[in-house]
């Protein structure tokens, strides 16, 4: 119960930071640096060494704590208005690259702040309750940890859609801590 109270106390500050970041994302995305990184690149379907975009200080915490700010493009996400664009288009257009950065940050607003300010240690769950089938039907999963919790749910909305709820603290691969999660509304397709 104490972990839920802590999560609730952090909700308003986290929301205020998200709002500030969301409004200033277009400014933050003007300040990038290139960094060489070896990674699996979904868009290219290969492991490769690429120059990837990261935000410069003081905007570094606007970006996701676990990825480059150009992940929307290289992760092959469905970015509005860019379905017909090629890698060559992306490479040769500052505006396309900028739009991809703004879109990625708007999708993952203030993750860097949430990770730095509100994260919890990674640890094994001492209690897990799950009901339903994730991605197919109504689904609910609660995990309790000593220092945190995570509640995920898919709530059917009809017409092949569901609300994806994720609150508490969520783990990301290769990260030392768990990220504060406060997604109450996330409309997704089944």
Secondary structure, DSSP 8 states (H G I E B T S, - for coil): -HHHHHHHHHHHHHHHHHHHHHHHHHHHTT-EEEEEEEEEETTTTEEEEEEEEEE-TTSGGGS-TTS-TTHHHHTT---TT-TT--HHHHHH-HHHHHHHHHHHHHHTTTHHHHHHHH-EE----SEEEEEE-TTTS-EEEEEE-SS-EEEEEEEEEETTEEEEEEEEEE--TT-SEEEEEEE---EEE-
